[in-house]
Every structure is written in structure tokens, then in C-alpha cells.
Amino acid sequence: MPEHSNKRPRDVNQLAKLIVDMSTGEVPKDEPPAQREKNPAAVALGRLGASKGGRARAEKLSDAQRREIARRAAETRWKKAS
């Protein structure tokens, strides 16, 4: 989920002033936050768990449970579409 540390004002006038200040150099422009280095061991461990997780869960579910999950997912997708 993205972090919203630099919230811009909601008021139109304040936002306009901020934009003018940024364009004239009075206020520094928003810069994207620096990406943190990830621990390679943690990344590898996460990938390992992800590769096993879905398959292991699917094997534990019965046909009826899997069908019910799929039905609910389809209903949710169709609700969002309309």
C-alpha cells in the first residue's frame, strides 16, 4: 500500500498556492521516496512460501469448499462490475 506522507491541501485556493510556490521554487517539489534495500534472504524465503502456499491450500480444500470460494469470488467480481 502506498504511503501518503505528503498530503496536499484539499482546499482549492491552498492547493493553487502550493502549486505556484512549487513552480517558483519557494517550496521543494515532491520527490518520490527512496526505495529501501530488501534483505535478499527474506525475499527468497517469501518466494519459497508463496510458491508452496496456494498449491498446499488447494490440496487441503474439498471440492465443495473450492466451489463455494469460487462462487463467492465470482459474485464479488460481478458486483464490482455493475
Backbone as a chain_set.jsonl record, in Angstrom:
{"seq": "MPEHSNKRPRDVNQLAKLIVDMSTGEVPKDEPPAQREKNPAAVALGRLGASKGGRARAEKLSDAQRREIARRAAETRWKKAS", "coords": {"N": [[0.834, -1.155, 0.0], [0.614, 2.201, -0.871], [2.455, 4.86, 0.667], [1.25, 7.853, 2.02], [2.687, 10.377, 2.689], [3.065, 13.039, 1.999], [0.614, 14.92, 2.008], [-1.47, 16.796, 0.023], [-3.134, 19.988, 0.185], [-6.711, 20.108, 0.509], [-8.339, 22.206, -0.01], [-9.116, 24.364, -2.662], [-7.934, 26.878, -3.116], [-5.694, 26.861, -1.405], [-4.325, 24.701, -2.508], [-3.769, 25.704, -5.049], [-2.017, 27.795, -4.375], [0.09, 26.311, -3.319], [0.936, 24.935, -5.618], [1.8, 27.081, -7.204], [3.873, 28.023, -5.55], [5.567, 25.793, -5.654], [6.244, 25.783, -8.347], [7.655, 28.169, -8.586], [9.805, 27.692, -7.055], [9.861, 28.164, -4.352], [8.942, 26.326, -2.58], [10.086, 23.04, -2.128], [9.757, 20.616, -4.75], [7.678, 17.688, -4.852], [9.311, 14.709, -4.192], [9.884, 11.367, -5.183], [9.794, 8.806, -2.687], [12.782, 7.297, -1.423], [13.731, 4.023, -2.36], [13.81, 1.311, -0.172], [16.428, -0.953, 0.581], [16.027, -4.393, 0.125], [16.179, -7.301, 2.124], [17.932, -9.919, 0.812], [17.756, -12.603, 1.647], [15.333, -12.692, 3.007], [13.58, -12.083, 0.937], [13.909, -14.319, -0.717], [12.966, -16.306, 0.998], [10.302, -15.526, 1.238], [9.403, -15.902, -1.387], [9.647, -18.647, -1.566], [7.731, -19.567, 0.274], [5.441, -18.525, -0.943], [5.334, -19.934, -3.306], [4.655, -22.44, -2.464], [2.344, -22.109, -0.972], [-0.336, -21.622, -2.238], [-0.797, -23.977, -3.668], [-0.647, -25.922, -1.644], [-2.795, -25.165, -0.053], [-4.929, -25.545, -1.83], [-4.88, -28.301, -2.124], [-5.762, -29.12, 0.365], [-8.41, -28.305, 0.471], [-11.799, -29.33, 0.056], [-13.804, -30.444, -2.761], [-16.301, -29.193, -2.644], [-15.817, -27.028, -0.925], [-13.942, -25.578, -2.421], [-15.472, -24.944, -4.651], [-17.415, -23.293, -3.469], [-15.84, -21.114, -2.616], [-14.989, -20.169, -5.11], [-17.463, -19.45, -6.182], [-18.263, -17.333, -4.483], [-16.207, -15.537, -5.041], [-16.701, -14.982, -7.738], [-19.222, -13.762, -7.547], [-18.536, -11.449, -6.127], [-16.837, -10.207, -7.978], [-18.68, -9.675, -10.043], [-20.411, -7.929, -8.729], [-18.818, -5.664, -8.428], [-18.503, -4.894, -11.06], [-20.896, -3.768, -11.869]], "CA": [[0.0, 0.0, 0.0], [1.478, 3.364, -0.936], [2.44, 5.767, 1.802], [0.854, 9.203, 1.646], [3.271, 11.252, 3.682], [2.927, 14.413, 1.555], [-0.763, 15.172, 1.613], [-1.695, 18.141, -0.489], [-4.357, 20.546, 0.753], [-7.942, 19.835, -0.222], [-8.901, 23.492, -0.398], [-8.66, 24.725, -3.995], [-7.044, 28.037, -3.034], [-4.433, 26.44, -0.796], [-3.656, 23.856, -3.482], [-3.254, 26.588, -6.095], [-0.847, 28.487, -3.828], [1.158, 25.325, -3.222], [1.427, 24.677, -6.972], [2.574, 28.263, -7.605], [5.104, 28.022, -4.767], [6.429, 24.733, -6.148], [6.754, 26.146, -9.671], [8.611, 29.268, -8.451], [10.952, 27.206, -6.307], [9.785, 28.536, -2.936], [8.721, 25.073, -1.849], [10.657, 21.958, -2.951], [8.781, 19.734, -5.39], [7.561, 16.338, -4.278], [10.232, 13.727, -4.735], [9.474, 10.017, -4.773], [10.611, 8.311, -1.573], [13.85, 6.368, -1.8], [13.384, 2.619, -2.143], [14.671, 0.643, 0.806], [17.042, -2.208, 0.147], [15.389, -5.549, 0.733], [17.078, -8.374, 2.535], [17.775, -10.992, -0.177], [17.339, -13.858, 2.293], [13.897, -12.576, 3.298], [12.884, -12.151, -0.348], [13.936, -15.718, -1.143], [12.077, -17.055, 1.882], [8.936, -15.166, 0.866], [9.075, -16.573, -2.651], [9.52, -20.071, -1.286], [6.428, -19.775, 0.891], [4.394, -18.205, -1.909], [5.242, -20.988, -4.316], [4.037, -23.613, -1.848], [1.105, -21.783, -0.277], [-1.576, -21.832, -2.972], [-0.946, -25.391, -4.012], [-0.92, -26.672, -0.41], [-4.161, -24.844, 0.376], [-5.852, -26.179, -2.769], [-4.924, -29.734, -1.848], [-6.492, -29.356, 1.61], [-9.825, -27.986, 0.315], [-12.633, -30.309, -0.638], [-14.389, -29.894, -3.979], [-17.4, -28.301, -2.274], [-15.236, -25.79, -0.391], [-13.317, -24.856, -3.525], [-16.579, -24.431, -5.464], [-18.023, -22.192, -2.717], [-14.909, -19.98, -2.686], [-15.045, -19.659, -6.479], [-18.769, -18.815, -6.368], [-18.225, -16.041, -3.793], [-15.301, -14.655, -5.778], [-17.394, -14.551, -8.951], [-20.263, -12.809, -7.137], [-17.867, -10.195, -5.775], [-16.38, -9.568, -9.235], [-19.832, -9.165, -10.781], [-20.938, -6.774, -8.009], [-17.959, -4.52, -8.713], [-18.653, -4.507, -12.465], [-22.118, -3.0, -12.11]], "C": [[0.892, 1.235, 0.0], [1.346, 4.237, 0.294], [2.099, 7.162, 1.302], [1.385, 10.172, 2.687], [3.117, 12.722, 3.298], [1.504, 14.659, 1.081], [-0.882, 16.616, 1.152], [-3.007, 18.661, 0.079], [-5.572, 20.255, -0.125], [-8.587, 21.125, -0.719], [-8.281, 23.928, -1.721], [-7.653, 25.872, -3.941], [-5.682, 27.663, -2.445], [-3.633, 25.56, -1.764], [-3.039, 24.706, -4.592], [-1.999, 27.317, -5.606], [0.335, 27.529, -3.733], [1.767, 25.061, -4.593], [2.27, 25.85, -7.468], [3.901, 28.296, -6.858], [6.085, 26.96, -5.268], [7.033, 25.13, -7.497], [7.76, 27.288, -9.603], [9.824, 28.866, -7.628], [10.938, 27.582, -4.844], [9.6, 27.31, -2.047], [9.312, 23.961, -2.709], [9.555, 21.069, -3.51], [8.788, 18.382, -4.711], [8.553, 15.421, -4.973], [9.773, 12.348, -4.294], [10.367, 9.53, -3.638], [11.642, 7.303, -2.063], [13.416, 4.938, -1.466], [14.356, 2.019, -1.143], [15.227, -0.631, 0.195], [16.343, -3.356, 0.869], [16.44, -6.592, 1.059], [16.881, -9.537, 1.564], [17.321, -12.319, 0.434], [15.84, -13.842, 2.578], [13.075, -12.676, 2.014], [12.8, -13.598, -0.821], [12.988, -16.566, -0.301], [10.615, -16.777, 1.55], [8.498, -15.854, -0.419], [8.855, -18.06, -2.432], [8.146, -20.374, -0.691], [5.294, -19.533, -0.085], [4.227, -19.317, -2.924], [4.561, -22.233, -3.755], [2.605, -23.343, -1.402], [-0.17, -22.116, -1.011], [-1.835, -23.288, -3.276], [-1.311, -26.211, -2.772], [-2.351, -26.42, 0.058], [-5.175, -25.547, -0.528], [-5.974, -27.676, -2.501], [-5.734, -30.048, -0.601], [-7.995, -29.133, 1.457], [-10.561, -29.124, -0.377], [-13.208, -29.643, -1.89], [-15.487, -28.89, -3.652], [-16.868, -26.966, -1.742], [-14.644, -24.941, -1.511], [-14.39, -24.217, -4.417], [-17.233, -23.222, -4.795], [-17.139, -20.948, -2.772], [-14.963, -19.347, -4.073], [-16.36, -18.927, -6.729], [-18.79, -17.436, -5.722], [-17.331, -15.045, -4.518], [-15.974, -14.12, -7.037], [-18.482, -13.536, -8.616], [-19.656, -11.444, -6.828], [-17.401, -9.463, -7.031], [-17.562, -8.966, -9.988], [-20.467, -7.973, -10.078], [-20.144, -5.524, -8.354], [-18.172, -4.014, -10.135], [-19.871, -3.621, -12.68], [-22.231, -1.786, -11.253]], "O": [[1.833, 1.312, 0.79], [0.273, 4.343, 0.889], [2.61, 7.597, 0.271], [0.62, 10.725, 3.477], [3.043, 13.576, 4.181], [1.227, 14.611, -0.117], [-0.436, 17.538, 1.835], [-3.894, 17.877, 0.418], [-5.463, 20.169, -1.348], [-9.295, 21.128, -1.726], [-7.062, 23.87, -1.887], [-6.638, 25.844, -4.637], [-4.644, 28.104, -2.937], [-2.409, 25.663, -1.832], [-1.914, 24.451, -5.021], [-1.026, 27.439, -6.35], [1.465, 27.909, -4.04], [2.988, 24.971, -4.718], [3.322, 25.653, -8.075], [4.943, 28.566, -7.456], [7.292, 27.197, -5.304], [8.202, 24.846, -7.761], [8.634, 27.383, -10.464], [10.778, 29.637, -7.521], [11.923, 27.34, -4.147], [10.054, 27.28, -0.903], [9.066, 23.934, -3.914], [8.554, 20.801, -2.845], [9.768, 17.984, -4.081], [8.617, 15.374, -6.202], [9.324, 12.173, -3.162], [11.566, 9.81, -3.628], [11.393, 6.551, -3.004], [12.813, 4.686, -0.422], [15.569, 2.196, -1.253], [14.57, -1.295, -0.607], [16.1, -3.291, 2.074], [17.446, -6.737, 0.363], [15.785, -10.093, 1.489], [16.582, -13.073, -0.199], [15.159, -14.853, 2.411], [12.002, -13.279, 2.004], [11.748, -14.05, -1.272], [12.292, -17.437, -0.823], [9.785, -17.686, 1.577], [7.368, -16.329, -0.528], [7.974, -18.66, -3.047], [7.479, -21.323, -1.104], [4.294, -20.25, -0.066], [3.112, -19.612, -3.354], [3.954, -22.997, -4.506], [1.755, -24.232, -1.444], [-1.018, -22.825, -0.47], [-2.96, -23.772, -3.153], [-2.175, -27.086, -2.834], [-3.036, -27.338, 0.509], [-6.17, -26.086, -0.042], [-7.055, -28.248, -2.638], [-6.331, -31.121, -0.505], [-8.781, -29.698, 2.217], [-10.028, -29.788, -1.267], [-13.108, -28.427, -2.057], [-15.595, -27.853, -4.305], [-17.401, -25.905, -2.066], [-14.829, -23.725, -1.539], [-14.23, -23.087, -4.879], [-17.566, -22.243, -5.463], [-17.644, -19.841, -2.956], [-14.981, -18.122, -4.196], [-16.38, -17.901, -7.41], [-19.27, -16.475, -6.323], [-17.65, -13.859, -4.604], [-15.835, -12.942, -7.366], [-18.645, -12.549, -9.334], [-20.199, -10.411, -7.22], [-17.549, -8.245, -7.137], [-17.456, -7.86, -10.518], [-21.01, -7.089, -10.742], [-20.716, -4.452, -8.549], [-18.034, -2.817, -10.387], [-19.873, -2.798, -13.595], [-23.212, -1.049, -11.354]]}, "num_chains": 1, "name": "protein.A"}
